[in-house]
Amino acid sequence: MKLVRLFIFDLDGTLVDTLEDITASVNYTLTKLGRQPLAMDQVRRFVGDGLTALLTRALGDRQEFLADAEGIYTVHHSRNLSVRSKLYPGVAETLEQFGSMPMAVVSNKTKDFVQPLLDNLGIGRRFRMVLGADSGLPLKPAPDALLHIMRTLGVPAEDTVMVGDGTTDIRAGKAAGIATCAVTYGFRSEAELRQAGPDQVIHAFGELKNFFRAQG
């Protein structure tokens, strides 16, 4: 069992199942622009690399709509952050168990989407730091946000773990020189995640306590 002093978590697909609300905002945007809506499984494949990448993929060959799409999506999603979004099973209880140690969230979506969602779902107070796409740092898989959190909280790489459901999370953790833990219940397949080479793979959030222990 690895002793840990800092957890850094991804948001979408790791802490919170946001896929229905993201899909609703994508399809609202596409419909407003006269485009056909997408199936949820299509949107699932497009999530993880930030808003511009999400909408670029959703628009396909109609990139001239991108600026308008970003504006429409931002307004709609900010008003519908937690209509259907919910914590994955075991998240609240497991965060409580690790409550004695600092924890952080790094997301490729802007903080004005991230923090209200965490607060709406009752776990916002658990995190010492929350960084989004508007932090001024490069998006994951760049390690900059992770390194900034570690420096700010004074926790070395050997005591830090990155937990996420995407290959971008695993790559960011590896680039930061920290342990990585992939969750298989999110937006990416287990096979895809294993190809990224995480140090640990879990199938439910509560399994974190089976492999990691807060360092006293």
Number of C-alpha atoms within 10 A of each C-alpha: 8 15 15 21 23 25 23 25 23 23 25 24 23 24 26 20 21 24 21 17 18 25 21 21 22 26 21 20 27 21 13 13 14 9 14 14 16 16 10 16 11 12 22 19 12 18 24 25 17 17 19 14 14 19 23 19 18 25 21 8 9 11 13 10 14 17 12 12 23 17 11 18 22 18 12 16 20 15 12 17 19 21 12 13 19 18 19 18 14 15 18 17 12 15 21 12 14 21 13 13 17 18 22 21 27 27 26 25 21 17 18 13 19 23 19 15 22 23 12 13 15 12 17 18 10 20 19 13 16 22 23 24 22 14 15 10 15 14 23 27 21 18 21 17 26 29 20 13 21 20 12 10 16 11 16 14 19 14 17 24 26 27 29 30 28 29 22 21 30 27 20 23 28 21 16 21 17 21 21 24 24 28 26 23 17 23 23 19 14 18 9 12 22 16 9 16 16 22 15 14 21 18 13 16 22 17 14 21 15 10 13 16 15 18 13 8
